[in-house]
Amino acid sequence: MANQESTTPALGDWPLLVKLFAEASPLRMGHWNPQTGETFAAPRRKNGRAIAEAFELRLLEEDGWIEVPFLESDEAFALAVSWAQSLDPGRGKAAVTQALGQPKPFRQLRVVLGQMVGLQRRYEKAVREEAEARLVELCVGLGLTLPHPRFVELAPYFADPEEPDPVASALSPVLRRVSALSIGRSPCA
């Protein structure tokens, strides 16, 4: 067999994994065990710290856990700016653009999106698509495959990071590699 990559099947519920990747942050680390399909994210409850500390003991005892990569603040801001620029001109785009130009832009963005449910759904979709891309990129990099149609659809775009795929670069900014989104904290147009 010439030039065939061997991949290992990974276990995991696609929607749960995408949610885990979308919600991962420096303050809310996520973990996934592709061998068992189990996931962990510290709960946002009062006893969340105790639960996280108990899980850390499991990390020391068990093999196979992967820390879910998260977007750094500048990368998440670049994603929000890119999404805002993709909106049609109007009241929603103006409000989102203004929110992203304020101090504490994510807090301001949450306020605006809370008032505009349609925009909130569109933003959540963009975040989910970016999380899917990070999940697939991680799996491809580790030689893992997930039996889900979306994984099969996205995997070819991340097959060889050394050779940029012209089709992948033509995709919307949401599906581009995270490094391609690093436009910094520039003001929205």
Backbone as CSV, one residue per row, in Angstrom:
resi,resn,N_x,N_y,N_z,CA_x,CA_y,CA_z,C_x,C_y,C_z
1,MET,0.842,-1.189,0.000,0.000,0.000,0.000,0.876,1.238,0.000
2,ALA,0.799,2.005,-1.019,1.663,3.169,-1.155,0.965,4.429,-0.684
3,ASN,1.642,5.183,0.153,1.208,6.504,0.606,-0.183,6.540,1.233
4,GLN,-0.580,5.492,1.906,-1.845,5.543,2.620,-1.561,5.808,4.080
5,GLU,-2.207,6.818,4.631,-2.021,7.141,6.035,-2.877,6.215,6.868
6,SER,-2.305,5.734,7.965,-3.113,4.921,8.863,-3.749,5.848,9.889
7,THR,-5.019,5.658,10.098,-5.725,6.452,11.090,-6.416,5.520,12.055
8,THR,-6.556,5.976,13.271,-7.193,5.211,14.322,-8.593,5.747,14.533
9,PRO,-9.577,4.857,14.595,-10.919,5.359,14.883,-10.974,5.928,16.305
10,ALA,-11.620,7.046,16.447,-11.771,7.677,17.758,-13.239,7.600,18.157
11,LEU,-13.464,7.560,19.435,-14.820,7.526,19.948,-15.215,8.906,20.433
12,GLY,-16.468,9.240,20.237,-16.977,10.509,20.732,-18.246,10.906,20.011
13,ASP,-19.117,11.545,20.732,-20.368,12.046,20.184,-20.079,13.388,19.508
14,TRP,-20.304,13.477,18.191,-19.942,14.674,17.424,-20.504,15.964,18.026
15,PRO,-21.822,16.062,18.267,-22.337,17.323,18.820,-21.716,17.672,20.176
16,LEU,-21.480,16.669,21.011,-20.873,16.924,22.316,-19.427,17.403,22.163
17,LEU,-18.690,16.794,21.240,-17.305,17.219,21.011,-17.247,18.638,20.451
18,VAL,-18.125,18.949,19.518,-18.143,20.299,18.946,-18.458,21.317,20.040
19,LYS,-19.416,20.999,20.894,-19.757,21.897,22.006,-18.564,22.063,22.945
20,LEU,-17.867,20.965,23.242,-16.692,21.017,24.107,-15.622,21.930,23.508
21,PHE,-15.384,21.808,22.202,-14.380,22.637,21.538,-14.838,24.101,21.474
22,ALA,-16.134,24.326,21.256,-16.646,25.697,21.160,-16.576,26.414,22.502
23,GLU,-16.747,25.695,23.594,-16.782,26.318,24.921,-15.430,26.333,25.623
24,ALA,-14.427,25.663,25.057,-13.110,25.620,25.685,-12.491,27.009,25.727
25,SER,-11.927,27.343,26.871,-11.265,28.631,27.051,-10.185,28.459,28.107
26,PRO,-9.336,29.455,28.287,-8.316,29.330,29.332,-8.929,29.143,30.729
27,LEU,-10.131,29.653,30.932,-10.780,29.520,32.234,-11.652,28.272,32.326
28,ARG,-11.931,27.643,31.196,-12.784,26.459,31.189,-12.176,25.412,30.261
29,MET,-11.133,24.788,30.758,-10.430,23.786,29.972,-11.325,22.572,29.749
30,GLY,-11.202,21.998,28.574,-11.926,20.783,28.245,-10.944,19.657,27.976
31,HIS,-11.383,18.439,28.202,-10.567,17.258,27.935,-11.426,16.213,27.229
32,TRP,-10.777,15.406,26.388,-11.458,14.358,25.634,-10.572,13.132,25.609
33,ASN,-11.178,11.981,25.805,-10.464,10.724,25.695,-10.971,10.005,24.442
34,PRO,-10.230,10.061,23.336,-10.689,9.448,22.091,-10.801,7.927,22.165
35,GLN,-10.134,7.316,23.148,-10.205,5.861,23.291,-11.538,5.431,23.885
36,THR,-12.091,6.251,24.782,-13.342,5.895,25.449,-14.512,6.759,25.003
37,GLY,-14.231,7.913,24.402,-15.275,8.835,23.989,-15.724,9.764,25.103
38,GLU,-15.138,9.630,26.278,-15.529,10.452,27.426,-14.981,11.871,27.281
39,THR,-15.774,12.844,27.736,-15.346,14.248,27.724,-15.480,14.817,29.123
40,PHE,-14.754,15.896,29.353,-14.864,16.598,30.631,-14.637,18.083,30.416
41,ALA,-15.497,18.880,31.006,-15.319,20.333,31.088,-15.771,20.731,32.481
42,ALA,-14.996,21.557,33.139,-15.345,21.972,34.495,-16.697,22.671,34.496
43,PRO,-17.593,22.226,35.352,-18.908,22.874,35.403,-18.804,24.286,35.958
44,ARG,-19.779,25.097,35.602,-19.792,26.493,36.049,-20.628,26.656,37.312
45,ARG,-20.613,25.671,38.147,-21.376,25.736,39.394,-20.438,26.061,40.531
46,LYS,-21.034,26.233,41.719,-20.235,26.534,42.907,-19.186,25.466,43.168
47,ASN,-19.569,24.214,43.033,-18.643,23.130,43.329,-17.791,22.740,42.113
48,GLY,-17.748,23.589,41.104,-16.986,23.309,39.893,-15.514,23.103,40.149
49,ARG,-14.963,23.864,41.064,-13.531,23.737,41.366,-13.219,22.375,41.979
50,ALA,-14.074,21.908,42.881,-13.869,20.597,43.505,-13.978,19.481,42.466
51,ILE,-14.936,19.619,41.554,-15.097,18.616,40.494,-13.878,18.611,39.582
52,ALA,-13.363,19.792,39.241,-12.171,19.890,38.393,-10.953,19.286,39.082
53,GLU,-10.806,19.522,40.379,-9.671,18.950,41.117,-9.755,17.430,41.167
54,ALA,-10.958,16.888,41.327,-11.139,15.435,41.320,-10.787,14.868,39.943
55,PHE,-11.157,15.606,38.884,-10.827,15.145,37.537,-9.322,15.172,37.310
56,GLU,-8.626,16.149,37.860,-7.172,16.223,37.690,-6.495,14.970,38.226
57,LEU,-7.043,14.392,39.279,-6.501,13.131,39.795,-6.672,12.016,38.772
58,ARG,-7.810,12.005,38.084,-8.029,11.015,37.031,-7.013,11.182,35.907
59,LEU,-6.688,12.438,35.579,-5.712,12.681,34.511,-4.362,12.066,34.844
60,LEU,-4.020,12.068,36.119,-2.746,11.482,36.537,-2.781,9.960,36.484
61,GLU,-3.955,9.383,36.668,-4.082,7.931,36.749,-4.410,7.269,35.415
62,GLU,-5.079,7.969,34.515,-5.566,7.371,33.275,-4.806,7.905,32.069
63,ASP,-4.666,7.057,31.078,-4.021,7.442,29.826,-5.079,7.810,28.785
64,GLY,-4.652,8.512,27.753,-5.504,8.753,26.599,-6.227,10.082,26.590
65,TRP,-6.138,10.868,27.642,-6.849,12.149,27.682,-6.100,13.198,26.877
66,ILE,-6.849,13.996,26.139,-6.304,15.093,25.330,-6.918,16.388,25.845
67,GLU,-6.072,17.386,26.062,-6.589,18.704,26.429,-7.100,19.376,25.158
68,VAL,-8.317,19.844,25.203,-8.947,20.469,24.040,-8.293,21.825,23.780
69,PRO,-7.794,22.044,22.560,-7.219,23.356,22.256,-8.313,24.416,22.214
70,PHE,-7.992,25.571,22.714,-8.963,26.663,22.748,-8.430,27.831,21.948
71,LEU,-9.331,28.743,21.602,-8.913,29.959,20.914,-8.358,30.941,21.927
72,GLU,-7.221,31.484,21.633,-6.691,32.577,22.444,-7.604,33.782,22.239
73,SER,-7.518,34.740,23.110,-8.392,35.904,23.054,-8.309,36.616,21.707
74,ASP,-7.106,36.814,21.201,-6.952,37.509,19.916,-7.545,36.702,18.763
75,GLU,-7.433,35.377,18.829,-8.012,34.533,17.786,-9.540,34.578,17.839
76,ALA,-10.092,34.541,19.046,-11.552,34.628,19.195,-12.041,36.000,18.730
77,PHE,-11.268,37.044,19.021,-11.636,38.383,18.565,-11.581,38.453,17.043
78,ALA,-10.548,37.856,16.449,-10.435,37.843,14.988,-11.616,37.101,14.363
79,LEU,-12.052,36.021,14.985,-13.223,35.291,14.491,-14.463,36.171,14.551
80,ALA,-14.650,36.887,15.671,-15.814,37.770,15.822,-15.776,38.900,14.798
81,VAL,-14.605,39.474,14.569,-14.465,40.555,13.588,-14.764,40.026,12.185
82,SER,-14.214,38.866,11.864,-14.456,38.274,10.551,-15.945,38.005,10.350
83,TRP,-16.597,37.487,11.381,-18.031,37.229,11.297,-18.794,38.536,11.124
84,ALA,-18.424,39.562,11.890,-19.103,40.862,11.794,-18.962,41.438,10.386
85,GLN,-17.790,41.291,9.792,-17.573,41.817,8.452,-18.387,41.069,7.404
86,SER,-18.775,39.819,7.710,-19.563,39.036,6.759,-21.051,39.382,6.795
87,LEU,-21.473,40.161,7.790,-22.889,40.524,7.911,-23.281,41.539,6.847
88,ASP,-24.538,41.481,6.440,-25.061,42.479,5.517,-25.173,43.820,6.243
89,PRO,-24.963,44.931,5.537,-25.088,46.238,6.179,-26.486,46.409,6.795
90,GLY,-26.508,47.050,7.928,-27.778,47.292,8.598,-27.575,47.526,10.079
91,ARG,-28.690,47.571,10.789,-28.666,47.859,12.225,-27.868,46.811,13.001
92,GLY,-28.030,45.530,12.650,-27.324,44.456,13.351,-25.820,44.549,13.188
93,LYS,-25.377,44.748,11.951,-23.936,44.851,11.703,-23.364,46.066,12.419
94,ALA,-24.079,47.166,12.388,-23.599,48.382,13.062,-23.474,48.152,14.567
95,ALA,-24.461,47.499,15.166,-24.424,47.253,16.609,-23.290,46.302,16.976
96,VAL,-23.095,45.251,16.180,-22.022,44.290,16.446,-20.666,44.957,16.290
97,THR,-20.508,45.733,15.213,-19.245,46.433,14.969,-18.932,47.408,16.096
98,GLN,-19.937,48.135,16.544,-19.731,49.064,17.655,-19.349,48.311,18.926
99,ALA,-20.007,47.195,19.205,-19.700,46.403,20.395,-18.255,45.907,20.374
100,LEU,-17.799,45.459,19.212,-16.433,44.943,19.108,-15.381,46.039,19.205
101,GLY,-15.780,47.281,19.036,-14.851,48.399,19.163,-14.771,48.970,20.575
102,GLN,-15.581,48.450,21.476,-15.623,48.945,22.851,-14.630,48.188,23.736
103,PRO,-14.327,48.765,24.905,-13.575,47.978,25.894,-14.416,46.758,26.285
104,LYS,-13.767,45.669,26.599,-14.440,44.400,26.927,-15.398,44.009,25.798
105,PRO,-14.853,43.800,24.596,-15.706,43.582,23.424,-16.610,42.349,23.516
106,PHE,-16.160,41.280,24.148,-16.999,40.083,24.205,-18.200,40.299,25.121
107,ARG,-18.003,41.021,26.184,-19.127,41.347,27.063,-20.146,42.201,26.302
108,GLN,-19.648,43.193,25.569,-20.528,44.058,24.785,-21.219,43.266,23.674
109,LEU,-20.486,42.346,23.047,-21.072,41.523,21.988,-22.196,40.654,22.544
110,ARG,-21.991,40.064,23.725,-23.049,39.246,24.341,-24.307,40.063,24.588
111,VAL,-24.145,41.315,25.005,-25.303,42.183,25.245,-26.059,42.411,23.928
112,VAL,-25.329,42.752,22.879,-25.955,43.014,21.578,-26.646,41.759,21.062
113,LEU,-25.957,40.625,21.126,-26.540,39.388,20.609,-27.735,38.940,21.446
114,GLY,-27.743,39.266,22.724,-28.882,38.944,23.571,-30.137,39.698,23.162
115,GLN,-29.950,40.819,22.498,-31.084,41.619,22.041,-31.506,41.265,20.613
116,MET,-30.674,40.529,19.910,-30.949,40.176,18.510,-30.766,38.671,18.331
117,VAL,-31.828,37.931,18.562,-31.762,36.475,18.592,-31.283,35.886,17.266
118,GLY,-31.715,36.444,16.160,-31.282,35.941,14.858,-29.781,36.051,14.677
119,LEU,-29.226,37.191,15.063,-27.773,37.374,14.983,-27.060,36.435,15.942
120,GLN,-27.649,36.240,17.105,-27.033,35.344,18.083,-26.923,33.931,17.514
121,ARG,-27.963,33.455,16.852,-27.916,32.124,16.234,-26.839,32.064,15.154
122,ARG,-26.732,33.125,14.368,-25.725,33.143,13.306,-24.312,33.150,13.885
123,TYR,-24.120,33.896,14.977,-22.799,33.923,15.615,-22.475,32.557,16.223
124,GLU,-23.438,31.950,16.878,-23.226,30.623,17.465,-22.896,29.605,16.376
125,LYS,-23.521,29.739,15.217,-23.215,28.845,14.100,-21.773,29.037,13.645
126,ALA,-21.330,30.291,13.554,-19.945,30.565,13.155,-18.967,29.983,14.172
127,VAL,-19.273,30.111,15.449,-18.411,29.559,16.499,-18.395,28.035,16.411
128,ARG,-19.543,27.420,16.175,-19.619,25.958,16.028,-18.792,25.491,14.835
129,GLU,-18.903,26.199,13.718,-18.142,25.808,12.524,-16.640,25.918,12.768
130,GLU,-16.231,26.947,13.477,-14.811,27.095,13.811,-14.376,25.966,14.745
131,ALA,-15.229,25.612,15.714,-14.916,24.526,16.646,-14.815,23.193,15.892
132,GLU,-15.704,22.977,14.926,-15.627,21.771,14.099,-14.290,21.706,13.377
133,ALA,-13.881,22.832,12.824,-12.613,22.873,12.089,-11.439,22.553,13.021
134,ARG,-11.448,23.105,14.250,-10.372,22.796,15.213,-10.389,21.330,15.615
135,LEU,-11.595,20.765,15.808,-11.727,19.348,16.158,-11.158,18.472,15.054
136,VAL,-11.526,18.746,13.823,-11.039,17.950,12.694,-9.540,18.123,12.529
137,GLU,-9.056,19.344,12.650,-7.615,19.592,12.513,-6.831,18.821,13.570
138,LEU,-7.320,18.811,14.813,-6.657,18.055,15.877,-6.669,16.565,15.558
139,CYS,-7.822,16.045,15.163,-7.933,14.612,14.854,-7.002,14.213,13.715
140,VAL,-7.002,14.982,12.645,-6.141,14.673,11.500,-4.676,14.715,11.927
141,GLY,-4.317,15.710,12.730,-2.947,15.817,13.213,-2.517,14.644,14.078
142,LEU,-3.472,14.069,14.810,-3.171,12.928,15.686,-3.414,11.582,15.008
143,GLY,-3.891,11.610,13.752,-4.174,10.373,13.039,-5.448,9.695,13.517
144,LEU,-6.402,10.470,13.979,-7.673,9.941,14.459,-8.773,10.237,13.444
145,THR,-9.764,9.382,13.385,-10.928,9.635,12.544,-12.186,9.492,13.384
146,LEU,-13.166,10.279,13.053,-14.472,10.186,13.705,-15.496,9.776,12.652
147,PRO,-16.341,8.816,12.981,-17.331,8.361,12.001,-18.532,9.300,11.938
148,HIS,-18.309,10.469,11.382,-19.388,11.444,11.244,-19.262,12.101,9.874
149,PRO,-20.379,12.337,9.181,-20.307,12.937,7.837,-19.576,14.280,7.803
150,ARG,-19.720,15.088,8.833,-19.051,16.402,8.849,-17.538,16.225,8.944
151,PHE,-17.090,15.231,9.709,-15.655,14.948,9.786,-15.132,14.554,8.413
152,VAL,-15.848,13.661,7.738,-15.442,13.198,6.408,-15.394,14.370,5.430
153,GLU,-16.322,15.303,5.571,-16.374,16.473,4.692,-15.191,17.411,4.921
154,LEU,-14.823,17.630,6.184,-13.780,18.613,6.503,-12.364,18.043,6.500
155,ALA,-12.196,16.762,6.748,-10.863,16.179,6.897,-9.916,16.460,5.725
156,PRO,-10.370,16.404,4.476,-9.425,16.670,3.380,-8.785,18.065,3.440
157,TYR,-9.455,19.033,4.027,-8.903,20.386,4.107,-7.740,20.483,5.081
158,PHE,-7.611,19.490,5.953,-6.554,19.525,6.964,-5.583,18.365,6.798
159,ALA,-5.637,17.682,5.669,-4.844,16.476,5.463,-3.343,16.736,5.522
160,ASP,-2.849,17.795,4.914,-1.420,18.062,4.914,-1.181,19.531,5.212
161,PRO,-0.854,19.871,6.472,-0.675,21.284,6.812,0.525,21.935,6.131
162,GLU,1.451,21.140,5.585,2.619,21.713,4.916,2.268,22.276,3.539
163,GLU,1.259,21.692,2.895,0.858,22.145,1.576,-0.524,22.764,1.653
164,PRO,-0.615,24.096,1.571,-1.933,24.721,1.650,-2.823,24.283,0.490
165,ASP,-4.038,23.963,0.803,-5.019,23.525,-0.186,-5.720,24.760,-0.754
166,PRO,-5.690,24.968,-2.078,-6.329,26.161,-2.640,-7.834,26.190,-2.381
167,VAL,-8.462,25.027,-2.278,-9.894,24.987,-1.976,-10.130,25.459,-0.545
168,ALA,-9.291,25.006,0.390,-9.452,25.399,1.792,-9.253,26.898,1.967
169,SER,-8.320,27.488,1.227,-8.081,28.921,1.391,-9.218,29.751,0.804
170,ALA,-9.997,29.152,-0.084,-11.129,29.868,-0.663,-12.384,29.758,0.198
171,LEU,-12.335,28.911,1.225,-13.499,28.744,2.099,-13.728,29.995,2.926
172,SER,-14.892,30.059,3.546,-15.187,31.191,4.417,-14.157,31.248,5.541
173,PRO,-13.929,32.427,6.148,-12.942,32.563,7.215,-13.207,31.617,8.378
174,VAL,-14.443,31.203,8.555,-14.770,30.322,9.665,-14.082,28.975,9.520
175,LEU,-13.888,28.495,8.283,-13.288,27.191,8.075,-11.786,27.252,7.821
176,ARG,-11.224,28.434,7.740,-9.781,28.522,7.562,-9.092,28.132,8.851
177,ARG,-7.856,27.711,8.715,-7.090,27.377,9.918,-7.055,28.590,10.836
178,VAL,-6.983,28.336,12.136,-7.015,29.402,13.124,-5.911,30.418,12.860
179,SER,-4.730,29.958,12.449,-3.624,30.887,12.203,-3.962,31.880,11.094
180,ALA,-4.816,31.482,10.168,-5.198,32.383,9.082,-6.137,33.482,9.573
181,LEU,-6.714,33.296,10.745,-7.638,34.287,11.283,-6.950,35.328,12.160
182,SER,-5.678,35.179,12.377,-4.989,36.054,13.309,-4.773,37.435,12.709
183,ILE,-5.825,38.241,12.734,-5.726,39.585,12.190,-5.571,40.607,13.308
184,GLY,-5.461,40.117,14.511,-5.252,41.002,15.638,-6.475,41.765,16.023
185,ARG,-6.319,42.722,16.855,-7.428,43.490,17.383,-7.630,44.749,16.556
186,SER,-7.778,44.578,15.253,-8.002,45.733,14.392,-9.471,46.122,14.444
187,PRO,-9.766,47.380,14.253,-11.166,47.800,14.288,-11.944,47.198,13.120
188,CYS,-13.219,46.983,13.328,-14.089,46.432,12.287,-14.334,47.497,11.215
189,ALA,-14.522,47.025,9.999,-14.850,47.969,8.919,-16.330,48.047,8.733
